[in-house]
Amino acid sequence: MDHSHKYETYLHFIEALEALKKMPQFPPLDSIESELLNEISLCWKKENSLLVNEAISIDKIGSRATLHARIKNLRKKGYVDFHNDIDGRKKIIKPTMLAMGYFSTLSHLLAEAVEKNMIRDQSRNRRSTDRVTGDSVAYAFN
């Protein structure tokens, strides 16, 4: 079975992602902001509070200064907000409704790309089985 077209699902998603970047309701994110927002949101999903100090220590994404600047950008763009912890001395970063809407839209785009590829696969399978003759079936088993 030929799987060479399977990459198309991801390419459809990339095309849709480019369109998403142009949507006015979602301010554009650079690659560091995107990765940082992913980390913040994953911590939040796991019900782990992420403090600003912890977020700027994620050295796999960037330096402390870079991450501090990107957190400010994410807040300015409306993707994250700060909440004080119990004693008020530390700030917890949480994704906003805008961030949840952004991820929801990404999920929808990914599902659409998968669905498009499934429909294309079914169409290809139908065409290839329509062309199967007795000779080609016999050849396949010899």
Helices and strands as residue ranges (DSSP letters): H 7-21, H 31-45, E 50-51, H 52-55, H 64-77, E 80-84, E 91-95, H 97-130, H 134-141
